[in-house]
Each structure stands twice: as structure tokens, then as C-alpha cells.
Amino acid sequence: MPDPYLLTTEPWLPVWDLDTNDTNHHVGIHEALVRAHRLVLPVLRAEDVAALRLLAAVYDAAAAPRDAAEWDAAWRADTLDTDAVAAYLDRWRDRFDLFHPTHPALQSAALTEYARGPEALHPGSLGGDSAAWFNHALYDPLPPYPADEAARLLLHLLTYDVAGIKRAAPGDPAAKGGKVYGSKLGPVASATHCHLTGRTLKDTLLLNLPPVPRAPGDSPVWERDTPPAPTRSRTPAGRLDLLTWPSRRLRLHATDTGTVDAVAHHDGDRMADTWQQTSRLDPMTAWSTDKGADKPTPFQFLNLHDWPQPWRAAALLDGTREHSAVIQHVTAAAQRGTLDPALSLRGVLSTAVHTNRHQSSISDIPVASVELGSAGQLADPAARERLAAMARYAGAIGRNLRLHAVKISGRSSAQVAPRMMLTDLDTAWREAVALHSSAPHDARALWADAVHEAAERCIDAFPLRPLEAAKLRSVYRTNPEPQPKPRAVKPRAPKAAGRRPAGAGQRGPAVPVYEVLGGRYTLSQLSRHPDCVVSYPTLRKRVDDGWDVAEAATTPGSRGARGGSQQ
């Protein structure tokens, strides 16, 4: 039997130590929370996102404020409530043992068959069967992982494991031929993660945990019995339950020396209405609620080729169509006067990019950060609206550029879209936000100039005749606002007649006709248009999810509505 490996005390989380200026210091959960006021948790990779969410869940369960007054007091305090944190971690000490025989941390003790090697923990394995093609580390058998690295990779796998077919756990009644089907993504992998960073880990944790009482029956996974082996469906009891949701059944096999040489890996808990539950309970996510959509969809900060455009996150500031519980919480704290108006706030966003509609493999998990202004700016509704409008302006210009380039060049959207992506705007956004607090008009002008320069670079690089390029330059700035959804053209009502002629077919509901791409089409007809780059089922689903019809038809790729993954 290996020695215990307590995630509370063993050094496994990488942080920056402000006391020693050590940028590669490793701590356990206890030190991370007790010294949170002197540590920084840099979130640069998907692995760091998973670590932050775990620390947030532990602090939330141990000592997080439950109302605004408690939160304000915690913010002004020099440290977190270290006595409450220490007492809580001592109480649940054994539940944080990575190799505990009956309750291994974040795992299921019901699993005893280890069918996969350490490669199951490698992030490259989420790329599917061809993972070795782009990750050379998977060409050869991997050596056992040290316990600290295995703990970090376990957390990553729990957070981002892909959907699809899974090996059935022994005794699972849902098994068919040794497998279970229809595995779903976990809450984080199906959403857009969004958090704000503070000057220290203490500030970051408080900024990202809006004060709420613990819901009846709500508890993190370590306060419950070890999860059973079979797949099951259930509903989260509250925020703590969701933040530690065991979407997979995993168990690490440890050698006598405490390294991990094999893994049991199976499907886990399944949640109905994952997006609805996550948007309701998880504060560290961002969502869009476009008019006409019947449910929230993950906020989109990637362009059509899955490159981050982090300035899009500023659209979350005014909360009209895009929403973030964290930003709403911090805005309220700023308006109460709790936050220093000069405090600079940076947002961090991340999302999993799936390579197919089944969401069974991942090509990337980008992490992007962006300045969102100061606490003083967030406290000012007019400033928030102006910053959000600036972010949307770039999106509108990019959309205009693509649509007009298709019309003027005569080329398909699939040919045009990759060449009309606005890039290299990160520095301009940072400068515009810094200027905005003192000179809003100048900031908007600076940003507009940068957006126009990016658009001009696209036009210069695109193969157009001189007159075509001149025409595109003259029109792409016209009406740079998001266009309303095309209104369905109602067909004329049939004449009021008596009985239909014998043999005449029965007419069903009128099929909507859309004025788009220079003509009038049903969705079936539009799917056969040369500029439509998606299949009819994809087009139908996008429109049903609230997409603009032109965008739905001309946006390539397999991603779903407004950044969500297609089911």
C-alpha cells in the first residue's frame, strides 16, 4: 500500500509566492487558503482553471461569506478566515487523500479494475484515437506519474473529459457489450469558463464567489459517500455540488512508491439540462441569451477558427444579451463602495474546442485574459455600456466585412471568412480601456481606428480587383451594429374555398421564407445555396437556437449556437 498523499498538505498546486518571489512554488490546499493573501495562482492553462475551481469549492464549503455584509468584511480583512479553513480541512482530512482505500480524493472507491495506463491522464489523450499524431509523448508507453502530477492531471481529466462511448464500469446495468453510450460532457467542458483575477489568491477567490447561503442538501463530493461505480442521472443540489460534479468515475492505481501507473476510467453522473443547471448555479461561467432563444448558450469569445478574441468579454459588462454572475457580483460590490475604484479587473475566459459534433475529441482548450476596466468603471452604468458597445463594435465590423466581401467578390463564405478575421487587437484594447476612465471619447476613437486598421489589413491581403476593394472599403463600416434576425415572410393565406379538389394533398403549416443572401429561401432551399457552408440539420438547429440566419448559413465549423458545441 502506498503512503497517504493528502492534497491538503502535500505540495502539488503551483503558485507564485509573494514573500519569496518564487514563481514556481508548490503548495497544498491548506497553505493555498491560509496564505492566500500572499500567494498568486496564475491561470495560464486549462490545468490552472481546474485548480482554481477546486480551491474556490473548498473555500466556499469551509468559510465563504453567505451575504453581502459578510463578503464586504471578508474583502477588507487581511486574510481569509484561516481558523475556519483549518478546522474544515482537519475535519475532512481523510477525504483529501489521493490514495485512500475507501474514499480516494475526487475518485470512486467502488472501482477496482484498472484497464488503462497512465496515458489516460495525459491531456493529449482527449484528442481521440489520433492523439499521438499531434502529441509525440503518446507514441511510446508513459512511465508512472509522480503523485503531484497525477493529482493535477486527475483534476484536468475530471474537468474536461470528452463525450462519447466509455468503457462500462463492472456491474453497470446500462452496459452493452462492455460499454456505455451517450456519455455527456461535464459542466465546465460544455460551458465557457469566466473568472476575474485579483491582486492575490485571496482577492481572486472572493471576486469569484458571490455570497449565497448553502442550499439545503448541497455538499461537495468529499462530504458525500464515495460515488458508486455505475453511471447515474441526477440533479445538482446546489453550487458546491455542481462545482465538484463527478462527471466521470475515475480511480488511480498507485505503486508502493506512490506513483500512478494505471487508471480506472468510466462514465459518471449525468445531468439533465446541463446548460440550464450550469448557468443557474456556476458563477464562473458566461452565457448569452439572444432574443428568440429558448435557453442560454455559452458565451462565445473565439472567432470562426477558434482563435481567442478576448476583447469580446467586455460585452458581458452591461448584461443585456451576455451574462456573467461573477461580473454582476463584482459590479454590485463596486457600487457598494467596497472595492477601491482604482482596482484594475482582468477577466479570464476558457472553453473546450471540440473537433466533431459528437464532442468526442478536443483540439484545444484556449485560455485568454482581457482587461475589463477598473472597479470605478464597473460601478458606473454608463461606462459599462460604453465598454460593452466598444467590444460589440469590433464584432459588427467583422461581420459586415465578411458579408460584404462575399457579396462583392462573388466567392463563397467558406473562402472569404478565413481571410476576414480581425486580429492583433489585444494591445489596442488594453490601451483603449486604460484611456477610457479619463477620456471615453478618445478611447472609443482609438479603438475604432484600431478595428478599422485591422479590417484594412484584411482587405489588402484579399485577392480583389481595385474597384472591388474600393467598394468594400466604402461599405463595410455602414450600419456597424448587429443586424436583427430576418423576419420570416408569411405566405399569402389561401383563398377561402369550400372543399379541396379530390386528390389534392393536405397542406401542412406554412414553411417560413427568409430574405437572405440576396434572395428568398426556405431553410431547405438555403442549405443548397452555394454560399451555405453547413448541412440542413446544422442550419435548422442554429436557427432554432437563435442564430442570425445569414450567420447560421455562412459560418463554417462544427461548433454549435453562439459558441456552444453542437449536439
C-alpha positions in Angstrom: 0.0 0.0 0.0 1.3 3.5 -0.8 1.6 6.1 1.9 -1.2 8.6 2.1 -1.0 11.6 -0.2 -3.0 14.4 1.3 -4.0 17.1 -1.2 -4.4 19.4 1.8 -0.7 19.3 2.9 1.4 17.8 0.0 2.9 20.4 -2.4 1.1 19.9 -5.7 -0.5 23.2 -6.7 1.9 25.7 -8.5 1.6 29.3 -7.2 3.6 32.5 -7.1 4.9 33.2 -3.5 5.0 37.0 -2.9 7.1 36.6 0.2 9.9 34.7 -1.5 9.4 35.9 -5.1 9.3 32.3 -6.1 7.3 31.9 -9.3 7.3 28.1 -9.1 6.3 27.4 -5.5 4.1 24.4 -4.9 1.6 24.2 -2.0 -1.2 22.0 -0.7 -4.8 23.2 -0.3 -4.3 24.2 3.3 -1.4 26.6 2.6 -3.1 27.9 -0.5 -6.0 29.1 1.5 -4.3 30.1 4.8 -1.7 32.1 2.9 -4.0 33.2 0.1 -3.2 36.8 0.8 0.5 36.2 0.0 0.1 33.9 -3.0 -1.0 34.3 -6.6 -2.5 31.5 -8.6 -1.6 32.3 -12.3 -4.3 30.9 -14.6 -2.5 30.4 -17.9 -3.6 26.9 -18.9 -6.6 24.7 -18.7 -5.0 22.8 -15.8 -4.9 26.1 -13.9 -8.6 26.7 -14.5 -9.4 23.3 -12.9 -7.1 24.1 -9.9 -8.8 27.5 -9.3 -12.2 26.0 -9.4 -11.3 23.3 -6.8 -9.8 25.9 -4.4 -13.0 28.0 -4.9 -15.1 25.0 -4.0 -13.1 24.1 -0.9 -13.1 27.7 0.4 -16.8 28.0 -0.4 -17.6 24.9 1.7 -15.2 25.9 4.5 -15.7 29.6 5.1 -17.1 31.6 2.2 -19.4 34.6 3.0 -23.1 33.9 2.8 -24.4 37.5 2.4 -23.1 40.9 1.2 -22.2 42.1 4.7 -20.1 39.0 5.3 -18.5 39.4 1.9 -17.5 43.0 2.5 -16.0 42.1 5.8 -14.0 39.3 4.2 -12.8 41.5 1.5 -11.5 44.1 4.0 -9.9 41.5 6.2 -6.1 40.9 5.9 -6.6 37.1 5.4 -9.3 34.6 4.7 -10.9 33.1 7.8 -7.9 30.9 8.5 -9.4 29.3 11.6 -12.5 28.1 9.8 -10.5 26.9 6.9 -8.1 24.9 9.1 -10.9 23.4 11.1 -12.8 22.4 8.0 -9.8 20.8 6.3 -8.9 18.9 9.5 -12.4 17.6 9.7 -12.4 16.2 6.2 -8.7 15.4 6.2 -9.0 11.7 5.1 -11.3 12.7 2.2 -8.5 14.6 0.6 -6.1 11.5 0.5 -5.4 10.7 -3.2 -4.8 7.0 -2.4 -7.3 6.4 0.4 -8.6 2.8 0.3 -12.3 3.6 0.9 -12.6 7.3 -0.2 -9.9 8.4 -2.5 -10.0 12.1 -3.2 -12.1 13.1 -6.2 -12.4 9.4 -7.2 -14.7 6.3 -6.7 -13.5 3.7 -4.3 -16.0 1.3 -6.0 -13.6 0.8 -8.9 -11.1 -2.0 -8.6 -10.2 -2.8 -12.2 -7.5 -0.6 -13.8 -7.8 -1.1 -17.6 -5.8 1.9 -18.8 -2.3 3.0 -18.3 -1.0 6.4 -17.3 -1.7 7.8 -20.8 -5.3 8.1 -19.7 -4.3 11.1 -17.6 -2.3 12.8 -20.4 -4.3 15.8 -21.8 -3.3 14.7 -25.3 -5.4 11.6 -24.9 -8.5 13.8 -25.1 -7.7 14.4 -28.8 -9.1 11.0 -29.6 -7.6 8.0 -31.4 -5.3 10.2 -33.4 -3.9 12.0 -30.3 -0.4 10.5 -30.8 -0.4 12.2 -34.3 -0.1 15.7 -32.7 1.4 14.7 -29.3 4.6 12.8 -29.5 4.6 11.9 -25.8 1.8 9.4 -26.6 3.8 7.4 -29.2 5.5 5.3 -26.5 4.3 3.9 -23.2 4.4 6.6 -20.5 6.2 6.0 -17.2 4.2 6.2 -14.0 3.3 9.7 -12.9 4.6 11.2 -9.6 1.7 11.8 -7.2 1.7 15.6 -7.5 1.5 15.5 -11.3 -1.1 12.7 -11.2 -3.3 14.8 -8.9 -3.2 17.8 -11.3 -3.9 15.6 -14.3 -6.7 13.8 -12.5 -8.4 17.2 -11.9 -7.9 18.1 -15.6 -9.5 14.9 -16.7 -12.4 15.3 -14.4 -13.0 18.8 -15.8 -12.5 18.3 -19.5 -13.1 14.6 -20.4 -14.9 14.2 -23.7 -18.2 12.7 -24.6 -18.9 9.5 -26.5 -18.6 5.9 -25.7 -16.9 4.8 -22.5 -15.8 1.5 -21.0 -18.6 0.3 -18.7 -17.8 0.0 -15.0 -18.2 -3.5 -13.6 -21.8 -4.2 -12.7 -23.2 -1.2 -14.6 -26.8 -2.2 -15.7 -26.5 0.3 -18.6 -23.6 -1.7 -20.2 -24.0 -3.0 -23.7 -21.1 -5.2 -24.8 -18.9 -3.9 -22.1 -19.5 -0.2 -23.0 -21.9 2.6 -22.1 -23.2 5.0 -24.7 -24.2 8.7 -24.7 -21.7 10.0 -22.2 -22.1 13.7 -21.7 -19.7 16.5 -21.1 -19.2 17.7 -17.6 -20.4 21.2 -16.6 -17.1 23.0 -17.3 -16.4 21.3 -20.6 -19.8 22.3 -22.0 -19.6 25.9 -20.9 -17.4 29.0 -21.2 -15.5 29.5 -18.0 -15.1 33.1 -16.9 -13.5 34.5 -13.8 -11.9 37.7 -12.6 -8.4 37.9 -11.2 -7.4 39.9 -8.1 -4.0 41.0 -6.8 -3.7 37.8 -4.7 -5.3 34.4 -4.5 -7.5 35.7 -1.6 -8.9 38.5 -3.8 -9.4 36.2 -6.7 -11.4 33.7 -4.6 -13.6 36.4 -3.2 -14.2 38.0 -6.5 -15.4 34.8 -8.0 -17.7 33.6 -5.2 -20.9 35.7 -5.0 -22.2 35.4 -1.4 -25.1 32.9 -1.2 -26.3 30.6 1.6 -25.6 26.9 1.2 -28.6 25.3 -0.4 -30.4 22.5 1.6 -28.7 19.2 0.8 -25.8 20.9 -1.1 -22.4 19.5 -0.4 -19.1 18.9 -2.3 -18.1 15.5 -3.4 -15.7 14.9 -0.5 -18.6 15.4 2.0 -20.6 12.6 0.4 -20.2 8.9 0.2 -17.7 7.7 -2.5 -19.6 7.7 -5.8 -20.9 4.3 -6.9 -19.4 2.6 -10.0 -22.4 2.6 -12.3 -23.5 5.6 -14.4 -26.4 7.5 -12.9 -28.5 10.6 -13.7 -29.2 13.2 -11.0 -29.8 16.9 -10.4 -27.2 19.0 -8.6 -28.4 20.2 -5.1 -26.6 23.5 -5.3 -23.4 25.4 -6.1 -21.0 23.1 -4.2 -22.4 20.0 -5.7 -22.1 21.5 -9.2 -18.5 22.8 -8.7 -17.3 19.3 -7.7 -19.7 17.3 -10.0 -18.3 13.8 -10.6 -19.0 13.6 -14.3 -16.6 10.6 -14.5 -15.8 7.6 -12.4 -12.0 7.6 -12.0 -9.6 5.9 -9.7 -5.8 6.0 -9.7 -3.7 2.9 -9.1 -0.7 3.7 -7.0 2.5 1.7 -6.8 4.2 1.0 -3.4 6.4 4.0 -4.1 3.4 6.4 -4.5 3.5 6.8 -8.3 0.5 6.2 -10.5 0.9 3.5 -13.2 -2.8 2.7 -14.1 -6.2 4.3 -14.2 -9.8 3.1 -14.0 -11.8 5.4 -16.3 -15.6 5.2 -16.8 -18.6 7.4 -17.3 -20.1 9.0 -14.2 -23.0 11.2 -13.2 -25.2 12.6 -16.0 -27.1 15.8 -15.6 -30.3 16.7 -17.4 -30.3 20.3 -18.9 -26.6 20.8 -18.2 -26.5 24.3 -19.7 -29.6 25.4 -17.7 -28.2 24.0 -14.4 -24.7 25.3 -15.0 -25.8 28.8 -15.9 -28.0 28.9 -12.8 -25.6 27.6 -10.3 -22.0 28.1 -11.5 -20.9 31.7 -11.1 -17.7 31.2 -13.1 -19.4 30.8 -16.4 -20.5 33.2 -19.1 -23.7 32.9 -21.1 -25.6 34.5 -24.0 -29.4 34.8 -24.1 -30.2 36.0 -27.6 -33.7 37.1 -28.3 -35.7 34.1 -29.6 -33.5 31.5 -27.9 -35.3 29.2 -25.5 -32.2 28.6 -23.4 -28.9 30.2 -22.5 -25.9 29.3 -24.7 -22.2 29.5 -23.8 -20.7 32.9 -24.4 -18.5 33.0 -27.5 -15.1 34.7 -27.3 -13.5 32.7 -30.2 -13.6 33.7 -33.8 -14.8 31.3 -36.6 -11.4 29.5 -36.5 -11.4 29.1 -32.7 -8.8 31.8 -32.1 -9.4 33.9 -29.0 -10.7 37.4 -29.3 -10.6 38.3 -25.6 -12.0 41.8 -26.0 -15.4 40.3 -26.7 -15.6 39.6 -23.0 -16.4 43.3 -22.4 -19.8 42.6 -23.9 -20.6 40.9 -20.5 -20.3 44.2 -18.7 -23.8 45.6 -19.4 -25.6 42.3 -19.0 -28.1 42.9 -21.9 -27.6 39.8 -24.0 -24.4 38.3 -22.4 -24.3 37.4 -18.7 -21.7 36.6 -16.1 -22.7 36.1 -12.4 -19.2 37.0 -11.3 -19.2 40.3 -13.1 -22.7 41.1 -11.7 -21.4 40.3 -8.2 -18.2 42.4 -8.6 -20.2 45.3 -10.1 -22.5 45.2 -7.1 -19.5 45.3 -4.7 -18.1 48.2 -6.6 -21.3 50.1 -6.4 -21.5 49.5 -2.7 -18.1 51.2 -2.4 -16.4 48.0 -1.1 -13.8 47.9 -3.9 -11.2 50.5 -4.4 -12.3 52.4 -7.5 -8.7 52.2 -8.9 -8.7 48.4 -8.6 -7.9 47.0 -12.1 -10.0 44.0 -13.0 -9.0 41.4 -15.6 -11.2 38.7 -16.9 -10.0 35.2 -17.8 -12.0 33.0 -20.2 -11.6 29.5 -21.4 -13.6 26.9 -23.4 -13.0 23.5 -24.8 -12.8 23.3 -28.6 -14.2 20.0 -29.8 -13.3 18.6 -33.2 -16.5 16.9 -34.1 -20.3 17.2 -33.4 -20.2 14.3 -31.1 -17.8 16.1 -28.8 -15.7 13.0 -28.5 -12.3 14.7 -29.0 -10.7 18.1 -28.2 -8.3 20.1 -30.3 -7.6 22.8 -27.8 -8.7 24.5 -24.6 -7.6 28.1 -25.1 -7.3 30.4 -22.1 -7.4 34.1 -22.7 -7.3 37.2 -20.4 -8.5 40.7 -21.0 -8.7 44.0 -19.2 -12.3 44.9 -18.2 -11.6 48.3 -16.6 -11.4 49.4 -13.0 -13.8 48.9 -10.2 -14.8 52.5 -10.6 -15.7 51.9 -14.2 -17.7 48.8 -13.3 -19.6 50.9 -10.7 -20.7 53.4 -13.5 -23.5 52.0 -15.7 -22.7 54.4 -18.5 -19.0 53.3 -18.5 -20.0 49.6 -18.6 -22.4 50.3 -21.5 -19.7 52.2 -23.4 -17.1 49.4 -22.9 -19.6 46.8 -24.0 -20.5 48.8 -27.1 -16.8 49.0 -28.0 -16.5 45.3 -27.8 -19.6 44.7 -29.9 -18.4 47.3 -32.5 -15.5 45.1 -33.4 -17.8 42.1 -33.9 -20.2 44.2 -36.0 -17.4 45.4 -38.2 -16.0 41.9 -38.7 -19.5 40.6 -39.6 -20.0 43.4 -42.1 -16.6 42.8 -43.6 -17.3 39.1 -44.2 -20.9 39.6 -45.6 -19.9 42.4 -47.9 -16.8 40.6 -49.1 -18.9 37.6 -50.1 -21.3 39.8 -52.0 -18.7 41.9 -53.8 -16.2 39.2 -54.6 -18.7 36.5 -55.6 -16.8 34.0 -53.6 -18.3 31.6 -51.1 -18.3 32.5 -47.4 -16.2 29.4 -46.8 -13.5 31.1 -48.9 -13.9 34.6 -47.5 -14.4 34.0 -43.8 -10.8 32.7 -43.0 -9.4 35.8 -44.7 -11.6 38.4 -43.0 -10.8 37.8 -39.3 -9.8 40.8 -37.3 -6.6 40.1 -35.5 -3.8 41.9 -33.5 -6.2 44.0 -31.4 -5.2 42.9 -27.9 -2.8 45.8 -27.4 -5.2 48.4 -28.8 -7.9 47.1 -26.4 -5.7 47.3 -23.4 -4.8 50.9 -24.3 -8.4 51.9 -25.0 -9.6 50.5 -21.6 -6.8 52.3 -19.8 -7.7 55.6 -21.6 -11.5 55.1 -21.2 -11.6 56.0 -17.5 -10.3 59.6 -18.1 -11.3 60.2 -21.8 -14.1 57.9 -23.0 -14.5 59.7 -26.4 -10.7 59.4 -27.1 -10.8 55.7 -26.1 -13.7 54.9 -28.4 -11.8 56.7 -31.2 -8.6 54.8 -30.5 -10.4 51.5 -30.6 -12.4 52.3 -33.7 -9.2 53.3 -35.5 -7.5 50.0 -34.5 -10.5 48.0 -35.7 -10.6 49.8 -39.0 -6.8 49.2 -39.4 -7.3 45.5 -38.8 -10.2 45.5 -41.4 -8.0 47.3 -43.9 -5.3 44.7 -43.5 -7.8 42.0 -44.3 -8.9 43.9 -47.4 -5.3 44.5 -48.6 -4.5 40.8 -48.2 -7.6 39.6 -50.0 -7.5 39.0 -53.8 -9.8 41.7 -55.0 -9.8 43.9 -58.1 -9.1 47.6 -57.3 -12.7 48.6 -57.8 -13.9 45.7 -55.7 -11.5 46.6 -52.9 -12.6 50.3 -53.1 -16.2 49.3 -52.9 -15.6 47.0 -49.9 -13.8 49.9 -48.1 -16.8 52.2 -48.7 -19.4 49.9 -47.3 -18.0 47.7 -44.5 -18.4 50.5 -41.9 -22.1 51.1 -42.8 -24.5 50.3 -40.0 -21.9 48.7 -37.8 -24.5 47.3 -35.4 -25.7 43.7 -35.0 -28.5 43.2 -37.5 -31.9 41.9 -36.3 -32.9 38.4 -37.1 -34.5 38.3 -40.6 -38.3 38.2 -40.2 -40.0 35.3 -41.8 -42.1 36.3 -44.8 -45.6 34.9 -44.2 -47.1 33.3 -47.3 -50.4 34.6 -48.5 -53.3 33.0 -46.9 -55.1 30.6 -49.2 -58.4 31.6 -50.7 -61.4 30.8 -48.6 -62.7 27.9 -50.6 -65.0 25.1 -50.0 -63.8 21.5 -50.1 -60.4 20.9 -51.7 -60.4 19.2 -55.1 -60.4 15.5 -55.0 -56.9 14.1 -54.9 -55.4 17.4 -53.6 -52.7 16.9 -50.9 -53.3 18.2 -47.4 -51.4 21.4 -46.7 -49.2 21.4 -43.6 -48.1 24.5 -41.6 -46.6 27.3 -43.7 -42.9 27.0 -44.1 -41.0 30.2 -43.2 -39.3 32.0 -46.0 -36.3 34.2 -45.2 -34.9 37.1 -47.2 -31.2 36.4 -47.0 -28.1 36.2 -49.3 -29.9 38.3 -52.0 -33.0 36.0 -52.3 -36.0 34.5 -50.6 -35.4 30.9 -49.3 -36.8 28.3 -47.0 -34.1 26.8 -44.8 -34.1 23.7 -47.0 -33.5 25.8 -50.1 -30.9 27.9 -48.3 -29.0 24.8 -47.3 -28.4 24.1 -51.1 -27.3 27.7 -51.8 -23.6 27.8 -53.0 -22.7 30.2 -50.1 -24.2 27.9 -47.4 -21.4 26.0 -45.8 -23.3 23.8 -43.4 -25.8 21.0 -43.8 -29.5 21.4 -43.4 -29.7 19.8 -39.9 -27.0 22.1 -38.7 -28.7 25.2 -40.3 -32.0 24.2 -38.8 -30.5 23.7 -35.3 -28.6 27.0 -35.4 -31.7 29.0 -36.4 -33.8 27.2 -33.7 -31.1 28.2 -31.2 -31.4 31.9 -32.1 -28.7 32.4 -34.7 -29.0 35.1 -37.3 -30.0 33.2 -40.5 -27.2 34.6 -42.6 -24.6 33.8 -40.0 -26.0 30.4 -39.5 -25.6 29.6 -43.2 -22.2 31.1 -43.8 -20.3 30.3 -40.6 -18.1 27.2 -41.1 -17.2 24.7 -38.5 -18.9 22.2 -36.2 -19.4 24.5 -33.2 -22.9 25.0 -32.1 -25.1 28.0 -31.4 -23.2 31.1 -30.2 -20.2 29.1 -29.2 -21.9 26.1 -27.7 -21.0 22.7 -29.1 -23.4 21.1 -31.4 -25.3 18.2 -30.0 
